[in-house]
Amino acid sequence: MLTERTEEIGRVIVNAAFKVHKQLGPGLLERVYEVCLAHEISKTGLTVKRQIHIPIIYDGIVFDEGLRLDLLIEDSIIIEIKAVEQVNPVWEAQIISHLKILDKDLGFLINFNVPLIKSGIRRFIHTKKEY
């Protein structure tokens, strides 16, 4: 279950994606959507980090060949941005893995190359389990 604050930030992210898509439309490069979405979210006062390098810790060793996140919002929500005809199921699996590795609760896969942005937004929740 997500906290009220996380849900609130999630709504800000979705609203920002709608604004960016309405303004720019589909068909541009991912980097364009990334910078505009980051700007739109930061205008609300939330902390936005772009192209964050996250090292992987495995077997007690830190590997620098880790993850690269498109956007990290408030150090708690991850966003992967795409501008493609079809979403690859591997990207969905990556979001889930990123949430698990980073111990984050919420992630979004947003594909801007769609006629209606609501069909391009996928939300992923990491339900933490005791192992």
Secondary structure, 3 states (H helix, E strand, C coil): CCCHHHHHHHHHHHHHHHHHHHHHCCCCCHHHHHHHHHHHHHCCCCCEEEEEEEEEEECCEEEEEEEEEEEEECCCEEEEEECCCCCCHHHHHHHHHHHHHHCCCEEEEEECCCCCHHHHEEEEECCCCCC
